[in-house]
Amino acid sequence: VDFNPINCGPNQGGEIRVDVRAKLPGGDGTWPAIWLLPTYSSYGQWPISGEIDIMEHGPGTTGENVIVSSVHTQAFNFNVPGYFESGSTNSAFINNATSEYKVYSLIWSVDSIITSVDGEVILDFENVCDGYTTWPFSESFHILINLAIGGHMGGINFDNDVFPQFFSIDYVSVTQNTCYSNN
């Protein structure tokens, strides 16, 4: 399913809300993610057309209960100095991330991208209206939910004794508010 926020002009509304209730796998080497990619590369190949990471978890690289949330754009990506200081990625310690179900959420409007875990805001990325190099998020995107083993956040050290692992998904919900007037 492809979706993007509605521009409501002077009115309120139009935002997309994504909620995924999940229990994460643990153990060095696992890298679960809940993320969005553009349906079409309207502005160019990754990262130019954008990526939204609602949740990434790499116990072997970030810690067992550390959740990372990011946006990737032409201006904000790993090849740009100051990327981690740019406000385009953030992390938070979330108790029991691998032993309890948590709700990983995204609220995406024409003005901002906000991610949270059980209501605790992890990332608040604002549209500074500086064009597609900082905000390619006016196009349609779709959700990906996956469990990788190894890689950038999975790391190179594996604890084979922790396998098999499971990325348990209770539900995925995508809703969109309609436009409404404040009057």
C-alpha positions in Angstrom: 0.0 0.0 0.0 1.4 3.4 -1.0 0.5 6.5 0.9 1.6 10.1 1.7 0.2 13.0 3.7 -2.4 15.3 2.3 -1.6 19.0 2.0 -4.6 20.7 3.6 -3.5 24.2 2.8 -4.7 26.6 5.5 -6.7 23.8 7.3 -5.5 21.1 9.7 -5.2 17.3 9.1 -3.9 15.1 6.3 -1.3 13.3 8.4 -0.5 9.6 8.1 -0.3 7.5 11.3 1.5 4.2 11.3 1.4 1.9 14.3 3.2 -1.5 14.5 2.9 -3.5 17.6 5.9 -5.8 17.8 8.3 -7.7 20.0 11.9 -7.5 18.8 14.4 -10.3 18.6 17.5 -10.1 20.8 21.0 -11.3 20.4 24.1 -10.1 18.6 23.7 -10.2 14.9 20.0 -9.4 14.6 18.8 -6.2 12.9 15.0 -5.8 12.9 13.6 -2.8 11.2 10.2 -1.0 10.5 10.8 1.5 7.7 9.4 3.3 4.7 10.8 3.7 1.2 9.5 5.8 -1.7 7.4 4.0 -4.2 9.2 5.8 -7.0 12.6 7.4 -7.0 11.2 10.7 -8.1 14.2 12.8 -7.1 16.9 10.1 -7.7 18.3 7.0 -6.2 18.8 6.4 -2.4 19.1 8.5 -0.3 17.9 11.4 -2.5 14.3 10.3 -2.7 14.2 9.6 1.1 13.8 6.8 3.7 12.0 6.9 7.0 13.2 4.5 9.7 10.4 4.2 12.4 12.5 1.6 14.3 15.9 -0.1 13.9 17.4 -2.3 16.5 20.9 -3.7 16.6 21.6 -5.3 20.0 25.2 -6.1 19.0 25.9 -2.6 17.9 23.6 -0.2 19.8 22.7 -2.3 22.8 19.9 -4.7 23.7 17.2 -2.1 24.5 18.3 0.8 22.3 15.9 1.8 19.5 17.2 4.0 16.6 14.9 6.2 14.4 16.1 8.1 11.3 15.3 9.9 8.1 17.7 9.7 5.2 17.7 12.4 2.5 20.3 13.9 0.1 21.2 16.4 2.8 20.9 14.0 5.8 22.7 10.7 5.2 25.8 8.9 6.4 28.0 10.5 3.7 27.4 14.0 5.0 29.5 15.4 7.8 27.4 16.2 11.0 24.8 13.6 10.0 24.3 12.4 13.5 24.2 16.0 14.8 21.7 17.1 12.2 18.6 15.9 14.0 17.9 13.4 11.3 18.6 10.4 13.6 18.0 9.7 17.3 18.0 6.8 19.7 16.4 6.0 23.0 16.7 3.3 25.6 13.4 1.3 25.7 13.0 -1.1 28.7 12.2 -4.7 27.7 12.3 -4.1 23.9 13.0 -7.7 23.3 10.7 -9.3 26.0 7.5 -7.3 25.6 5.3 -6.0 22.8 5.8 -2.3 22.1 3.9 0.0 19.7 6.3 1.7 17.2 4.6 4.7 15.7 5.0 7.3 13.0 3.0 10.5 12.5 3.9 12.0 9.1 2.5 15.3 8.0 3.5 17.8 5.4 5.3 19.7 8.2 7.1 16.9 10.2 7.9 13.3 10.8 7.6 12.1 14.4 8.4 8.6 15.6 7.7 7.1 19.0 7.7 3.9 21.0 4.7 3.5 23.3 4.1 7.3 23.0 7.7 8.3 23.9 9.0 10.5 21.1 12.2 9.2 19.6 12.6 11.5 16.5 11.0 14.8 15.6 12.1 15.9 12.1 10.7 19.2 10.8 10.2 20.3 7.2 12.3 23.4 6.9 10.8 24.0 3.4 14.2 23.9 1.8 13.3 21.6 -1.2 13.7 17.9 -1.9 17.3 17.7 -0.7 16.1 18.0 2.9 12.4 17.0 2.5 11.7 14.4 -0.3 8.7 13.3 1.8 5.9 14.7 -0.5 5.8 11.5 -2.6 4.2 8.2 -1.9 6.0 5.7 0.4 5.3 2.1 1.5 6.2 0.1 4.6 8.9 -2.6 4.9 9.2 -4.8 8.0 12.2 -7.1 8.1 14.7 -9.0 10.2 18.2 -8.9 8.8 21.1 -10.9 10.2 24.5 -9.0 10.2 25.0 -5.9 8.1 25.5 -2.3 9.3 23.5 -2.5 12.5 23.5 -6.3 12.9 27.2 -6.2 13.3 29.9 -8.7 12.5 29.9 -10.6 15.8 27.2 -13.3 16.0 26.2 -15.3 19.0 25.0 -18.5 17.3 23.6 -19.7 20.6 20.8 -17.1 20.4 19.3 -18.5 17.2 16.6 -19.1 16.2 15.2 -15.6 16.7 11.7 -14.2 16.0 10.4 -10.7 15.1 6.8 -11.0 16.3 4.3 -8.6 14.8 0.9 -8.3 16.5 -0.6 -5.8 14.1 0.1 -3.1 11.5 -2.2 -0.1 11.2 -2.0 2.8 8.7 -4.6 5.6 9.0 -4.9 9.0 7.4 -6.7 12.0 8.9 -8.9 14.0 6.5 -8.5 17.8 6.2 -10.6 19.9 8.6 -11.0 23.5 9.5 -10.3 25.0 12.9 -13.5 27.1 12.7 
